């Protein structure tokens, strides 16, 4: 797939750079006033106000606090969606920055403040220049951090009310040189599921264990047994993670409790492996509990699906970076990501791709010391401008594709 649109002009770059300080300040304002999933009222109001002031048609309260801005120009029939997430995390910030969170126990520790500011910077330029032909949909999504805000927006009629031929998203990535772009075709980010296992025994005095059924011993045995799933049940050419994140039981050293609860996170890149691990966890929990005279109750809520980028849209996105930024700005050894992302729901519903931009040598995502790198904001905004202008260029037919398939890496 090739494009014939010229690279972004020096004027475009200069125009975005001229307003960079404004959007860095906006990003830092968002950082200082973080809001948790489905509580992004101030953030979504700010987004809506800015979009309206630039001439977008704005619809609020989609899937909760979601916002969609629509801008039409020319006679083009194609439409493109670009999504940014807005929510923060329940983390106590430790950066000590002048613009650190003023909301106790809440922090933008994943860069969603940056993603929102990037898309707003691009939105302003696109509204002022209108150098495209077609329909632009800007999707500002709530509740990515475990709240499935993408799913909520889709359930609220996102793509029926605001149709798009393709949808794209972006995430900053610490450890990748600042401003480097990365693209993964096919499975890119893992699915996530939660197993909640309750081992039920019989409580008693710690000095008389023979009169009790000890769920702690059964739980300890189960923790070790769960570690064999990936190493002994999953095909070694597949990728999967099973992690016991919490184990709770008992209130005193000399008391055997009635029950113990474990919470397990599961990450996979294929539906076959996803189902295989679910079945194996339930089997092991029941068998290990029974072997100690206890019983197991397993709840298994499904989380986000595997994020599978569509090949055609991913190649389109890569070529935009290649054409407008050069081959030296594309990261060629970017690995699969075992973290999860609810943009997966959007590209289950529509063709699209999720790409990454390096955040430089920063603290990891979800760290209390993390901070978004403001230096990457102008180039990320320029990228969205380039993608819109290339995708909504004149005389182009709508693009559709199926998700990339084949053996899971």
Helices and strands as residue ranges (DSSP letters): H 10-18, H 20-32, H 41-53, E 57-62, E 66-73, E 79-85, H 112-129, E 134-141, H 149-155, H 158-161, E 166-174, E 181-182, E 186-189, E 191-200, E 204-205, G 209-211, H 215-226, H 228-228, I 229-233, E 240-248, E 255-256, E 259-268, H 271-291, E 295-299, E 307-309, H 311-325, G 327-329, E 330-331, H 343-349, E 352-360, G 374-376, H 377-391
